Amino acid sequence: MRMKFNKSSQLMLVSAAGLLVAGLVTACGTNTVDFVYVASSKAAGTNNYGEIDVFEINSESGYMRQIPSSPFLSEGRNPVAEAVSTDYANLYVANQDDSSIVQFIIGSDGKLYPQSTTDTVGVAKPTGFNPVALAVSGSNLFVLNTTEPLTSCSTASCSGSVGVYPILAKSGSTPSGELGDPAANGNGYYWPLTLPSNPKHVIVPTGINATASGTAVFVTAYDSSASPTAGYVFGYTVGTGGVLTPLNNGVPFSVGVHPSAVASDSSSSYVYVTDYSSGVVHGFAYASGLLTKLSRSPYQTGNQPSAIVADSKYPYVYVANSLDGTVTGFSISNGVLTHVGTSTSTGTYAAGIQPVAIGIDPSFNHFIFTANYLGNGAVGTVSGFELNSTDGTLVNSMNSPFTSNAQPTAVAAIPHNQKK
């Protein structure tokens, strides 16, 4: 089911005059370079919804402050993932407990205006229960679900699934960004994460990444039926209408014990996967539909790496280590990772308590931020860093860390005044 929010209130909120005035007062006057959206999962407000804090980043100091009217309700329970449309006009939020994806229109002042909600189950074309991760490439939103959309499913009996929703263009009075019907896979509307050699094993999904080229999607997961667990990367090519074709005849690529997150570089030639259990990141070259292990892989991170991001402008990769409360930085050379800093450096920098998400500002690729789940007692925090583009080292942004709502789980960002 797809639900639209009240049109009259939304149109009033997004009136051009109001947004322009707000933008001049709050953003332009503070040298804002980006808006950062931090989803917090702790129940708050009406219907026990989560919340979304909106920060603006100062282009000179990296200082992050919340904009007026922040936070905004996530319009669902337990928001766990976010993604931004390629034109920077829409934010998509996955509310896990409701099995829903909420589309927000982003105002020129960074504010959020709920537009529509798409259910991933309980509809004629379901894609799965309890979404865990999102990715956007071109005109497609890729949704990674905890289990297949079968009434008999539970997390103990069913594997995860992938759904693909087209991002619709403007139509009449309806703005662009709403989600259409999901792409079909035979008689269904999802791609199950199945291990061909053990089809009854339960595969637990953890992360999803769409390459910059838009031609491939990678999903990390582990086999919970094995002891010890075994990690995998499922790969797909993306065809017309978002239809997925499994790589390697549907056989996933082995990777570690408990992969937790995945990223690819700006050339779409290299794929990196963190292993939560082993404290490493695995590197692969991607070519001709195959993943090939890179030299010296895996590369040491901190303990329990939970999130990873690859810089789209500079040759660096950064990993958030949830147990240590740190960020590990790597430089990339022909795909191979090396810790940033001196030859004796581990390239590790202190963040907040239990960082679980990490992002890079899309305007200048100059600032990095982490969402710290445990934060500081009753509230969460966001750590900010300034990136040295010459060597990839990091320094703390002014007054970091910054206060967010409790239990932040995801981050996303758009450039200020650069909507496409």
Beta strands, then each sheet from edge to edge (+ up, - down):
strand 1: 2-4
strand 2: 32-40
strand 3: 51-58
strand 4: 64-66
strand 5: 72-73
strand 6: 79-84
strand 7: 90-95
strand 8: 100-106
strand 9: 112-119
strand 10: 129-137
strand 11: 140-147
strand 12: 161-166
strand 13: 191-192
strand 14: 203-210
strand 15: 216-223
strand 16: 230-238
strand 17: 244-246
strand 18: 253-254
strand 19: 259-264
strand 20: 270-275
strand 21: 280-287
strand 22: 290-293
strand 23: 299-300
strand 24: 305-310
strand 25: 316-321
strand 26: 326-333
strand 27: 336-339
strand 28: 348-350
strand 29: 355-360
strand 30: 367-376
strand 31: 379-387
strand 32: 394-396
strand 33: 402-404
strand 34: 408-415
sheet 1: 1+ 9- 8+ 7- 6+
sheet 2: 4+ 3- 2+ 34-
sheet 3: 4+ 3- 5+
sheet 4: 10+ 11- 12+ 13-
sheet 5: 14+ 15- 16+ 17-
sheet 6: 14+ 15- 16+ 18-
sheet 7: 19+ 20- 21+ 22-
sheet 8: 19+ 20- 21+ 23-
sheet 9: 24+ 25- 26+ 27-
sheet 10: 24+ 25- 26+ 28-
sheet 11: 29+ 30- 31+ 32-
sheet 12: 29+ 30- 31+ 33-
end
